Amino acid sequence: MVRAVRKESGLTQCDAAALCNVSLPFLNGLEQGKATAQIGKVLSVCNRFGIDVRLRLPGETA
């Protein structure tokens, strides 16, 4: 999702990383779906691109 929105915005990974104040390797990993414990950075990137993140508790249905 992050990659699609970034490309739709016409940004390179380098420009997007700078805009979101994260490193290029972090953004690259996020776009590739690599696991990270840095949820704050993930939420920051999503917020910057207007991506709504919703969390579900165990047992909660959509």
Secondary structure, DSSP 8 states (H G I E B T S, - for coil): -HHHHHHHTT--HHHHHHHHT--HHHHHHHHTT---S-HHHHHHHHHHTT-------TT---
